[in-house]
Amino acid sequence: MIGAGVVGLSVAWQLLERGHRVSLVDPALREGQPPGAGSTAALGLLMAQVFRRSSGRGWRLRQQSLALWQRWRTQLEQRGHHLPFRPGLLQLATTGDERMAQQRLVEQRQAQGLPLRLLEPEELAALQPALPAGAAGGLFSPADGQIDPLPAMQALLSDGQRQGLQTHPNAVLRIERGPGPAATRWCVHTEAGSLVSPWLVVAAGLGSPALLEPLGHQRPQSPVLGQALELQLPPGCDASAWPGSVSWDGVNLVPRPEGRLWLGATVEPGLSSGTATALTALRELGGHAPAWLREATVVRHWQGLRARPDDRPAPLLEQLEPGLLLSSGHYRNGVLLAPASGAWAAEQVEQEGS
Ligand SMILES: Cc1cc2nc3c(=O)[nH]c(=O)nc-3n(C[C@H](O)[C@H](O)[C@H](O)COP(=O)(O)OP(=O)(O)OC[C@H]3O[C@@H](n4cnc5c(N)ncnc54)[C@H](O)[C@@H]3O)c2cc1C
């Protein structure tokens, strides 16, 4: 396994759970993820049932992942790990058209037996602290929610180590096809030596294309930067009274303990630092920030990169050749889709043996 972001850790943990031996290689295992990585920057929103489509691969992966996160949390918590999860997602409509689209989505989900419902403007107006005044309505999804990415990754890693996960805190320089039989068909060269294995999963986010290109696999991905803020809300203002996280015009407001709130994230192309203009638009909710949000003080500002596939839909879950799996390009939903990616990888490995 190459890559110890949320996707790589999920693949590794799922393989271990199903009885496979796993080695995980990533310099982040020694010094934490570099600023360019995505997982430590993520807000952890799990947006599955509010997804606009009701069929196809994206829909199936999201539903599978939401169910798996629930199962994985239970399993890991039974083993003494703590994975903070806040259920509920309130998606606000900014226009009448959006409100109509929400109404159609709620009807579809209710026909599927899923618990989405519309919130009336009066219900929204009664919420404290007050939501942006321009909200034309909103829908509430009790099954979606938010998981804290860092404790979740820590739980997957330490429970994996308990199950025998071998960690190698090194950068992979090169992958080679091995000379011999299936047991040695992949050779991974790191700065500290080489490893051979019958299967190799590349889950190195934006680092994946450079590892695969010399093998003849072109899977270009572009960096999309996201900035986020942690805010301390004014005294007496506590967003944990909301029924969950709130989503407004693509910006997420995630209630945090001790009167704090995460606000994010911007969507900016490229590798460089985020722009002040995008940060200001985020901070002011595009001009709709209520007074309490404008008065909040910034406690922390961070940014991270998402990997967006250039010419294929996200995520890239592919067996590129026998024994070589790619699990990357999760773009804006890597935390949500990590368990389904793990289950997919385990199925590929087990199908060969069956
Ligand atoms: C601001 C922000 C907010 C987000 N919010 C959400 C959200 O609310 N919900 C959601 O689902 N998603 C969210 N995302 C997206 C999510 O963070 C990503 O989709 C996800 O983290 C991708 O995980 P990953 O493991 O594939 O990649 P990464 O986290 O980038 O991990 C890749 C790992 O590979 C390692 N690596 C790279 N090259 C090599 C090499 N040569 N050798 C060894 N190791 C290597 C790196 O060190 C890194 O640790 C957000 C992203 C950002 C930036």
Ligand as a Chemical Component Dictionary entry (heavy atoms), coordinates in Angstrom:
data_LIG
# 
_chem_comp.id                   LIG 
_chem_comp.type                 NON-POLYMER 
_chem_comp.pdbx_formal_charge   0 
_chem_comp.three_letter_code    LIG 
# 
loop_
_chem_comp_atom.comp_id 
_chem_comp_atom.atom_id 
_chem_comp_atom.alt_atom_id 
_chem_comp_atom.type_symbol 
_chem_comp_atom.charge 
_chem_comp_atom.model_Cartn_x 
_chem_comp_atom.model_Cartn_y 
_chem_comp_atom.model_Cartn_z 
_chem_comp_atom.pdbx_ordinal 
LIG C1  C1  C 0 -10.168 22.012 2.787  1  
LIG C2  C2  C 0 -10.683 20.654 2.424  2  
LIG C3  C3  C 0 -11.913 20.223 2.926  3  
LIG C4  C4  C 0 -12.397 18.954 2.590  4  
LIG N1  N1  N 0 -13.579 18.538 3.134  5  
LIG C5  C5  C 0 -14.040 17.292 2.860  6  
LIG C6  C6  C 0 -15.253 16.841 3.437  7  
LIG O1  O1  O 0 -15.905 17.576 4.185  8  
LIG N2  N2  N 0 -15.685 15.565 3.158  9  
LIG C7  C7  C 0 -14.976 14.740 2.314  10 
LIG O2  O2  O 0 -15.410 13.598 2.110  11 
LIG N3  N3  N 0 -13.820 15.146 1.748  12 
LIG C8  C8  C 0 -13.346 16.408 1.989  13 
LIG N4  N4  N 0 -12.189 16.857 1.401  14 
LIG C9  C9  C 0 -11.526 15.976 0.414  15 
LIG C10 C10 C 0 -10.678 14.949 1.103  16 
LIG O3  O3  O 0 -9.837  15.573 2.013  17 
LIG C11 C11 C 0 -9.846  14.167 0.081  18 
LIG O4  O4  O 0 -10.658 13.655 -0.939 19 
LIG C12 C12 C 0 -9.140  13.010 0.775  20 
LIG O5  O5  O 0 -8.399  13.483 1.864  21 
LIG C13 C13 C 0 -8.227  12.253 -0.167 22 
LIG O6  O6  O 0 -7.540  11.308 0.606  23 
LIG P1  P1  P 0 -6.327  10.490 0.040  24 
LIG O7  O7  O 0 -5.935  9.532  1.105  25 
LIG O8  O8  O 0 -6.660  9.971  -1.320 26 
LIG O9  O9  O 0 -5.191  11.580 -0.242 27 
LIG P2  P2  P 0 -4.221  12.360 0.730  28 
LIG O10 O10 O 0 -4.854  12.704 2.008  29 
LIG O11 O11 O 0 -3.668  13.467 -0.106 30 
LIG O12 O12 O 0 -3.083  11.300 1.052  31 
LIG C14 C14 C 0 -2.146  10.862 0.102  32 
LIG C15 C15 C 0 -0.923  10.356 0.870  33 
LIG O13 O13 O 0 -0.026  9.801  -0.083 34 
LIG C16 C16 C 0 1.281   10.083 0.344  35 
LIG N5  N5  N 0 2.178   10.011 -0.810 36 
LIG C17 C17 C 0 2.170   10.776 -1.928 37 
LIG N6  N6  N 0 3.191   10.438 -2.733 38 
LIG C18 C18 C 0 3.859   9.427  -2.108 39 
LIG C19 C19 C 0 5.029   8.662  -2.419 40 
LIG N7  N7  N 0 5.712   8.849  -3.558 41 
LIG N8  N8  N 0 5.450   7.729  -1.528 42 
LIG C20 C20 C 0 4.765   7.487  -0.373 43 
LIG N9  N9  N 0 3.656   8.199  -0.027 44 
LIG C21 C21 C 0 3.217   9.154  -0.879 45 
LIG C22 C22 C 0 1.197   11.491 0.929  46 
LIG O14 O14 O 0 2.271   11.713 1.850  47 
LIG C23 C23 C 0 -0.165  11.453 1.606  48 
LIG O15 O15 O 0 -0.075  11.159 2.979  49 
LIG C24 C24 C 0 -11.654 18.106 1.725  50 
LIG C25 C25 C 0 -10.422 18.537 1.217  51 
LIG C26 C26 C 0 -9.941  19.786 1.565  52 
LIG C27 C27 C 0 -8.602  20.219 1.010  53 
# 
loop_
_chem_comp_bond.comp_id 
_chem_comp_bond.atom_id_1 
_chem_comp_bond.atom_id_2 
_chem_comp_bond.value_order 
_chem_comp_bond.pdbx_ordinal 
LIG C1  C2  SING 1  
LIG C2  C3  SING 2  
LIG C2  C26 DOUB 3  
LIG C3  C4  DOUB 4  
LIG C4  N1  SING 5  
LIG C4  C24 SING 6  
LIG N1  C5  DOUB 7  
LIG C5  C6  SING 8  
LIG C5  C8  SING 9  
LIG C6  O1  DOUB 10 
LIG C6  N2  SING 11 
LIG N2  C7  SING 12 
LIG C7  O2  DOUB 13 
LIG C7  N3  SING 14 
LIG N3  C8  DOUB 15 
LIG C8  N4  SING 16 
LIG N4  C9  SING 17 
LIG N4  C24 SING 18 
LIG C9  C10 SING 19 
LIG C10 O3  SING 20 
LIG C10 C11 SING 21 
LIG C11 O4  SING 22 
LIG C11 C12 SING 23 
LIG C12 O5  SING 24 
LIG C12 C13 SING 25 
LIG C13 O6  SING 26 
LIG O6  P1  SING 27 
LIG P1  O7  DOUB 28 
LIG P1  O8  SING 29 
LIG P1  O9  SING 30 
LIG O9  P2  SING 31 
LIG P2  O10 DOUB 32 
LIG P2  O11 SING 33 
LIG P2  O12 SING 34 
LIG O12 C14 SING 35 
LIG C14 C15 SING 36 
LIG C15 O13 SING 37 
LIG C15 C23 SING 38 
LIG O13 C16 SING 39 
LIG C16 N5  SING 40 
LIG C16 C22 SING 41 
LIG N5  C17 SING 42 
LIG N5  C21 SING 43 
LIG C17 N6  DOUB 44 
LIG N6  C18 SING 45 
LIG C18 C19 SING 46 
LIG C18 C21 DOUB 47 
LIG C19 N7  SING 48 
LIG C19 N8  DOUB 49 
LIG N8  C20 SING 50 
LIG C20 N9  DOUB 51 
LIG N9  C21 SING 52 
LIG C22 O14 SING 53 
LIG C22 C23 SING 54 
LIG C23 O15 SING 55 
LIG C24 C25 DOUB 56 
LIG C25 C26 SING 57 
LIG C26 C27 SING 58 
# 
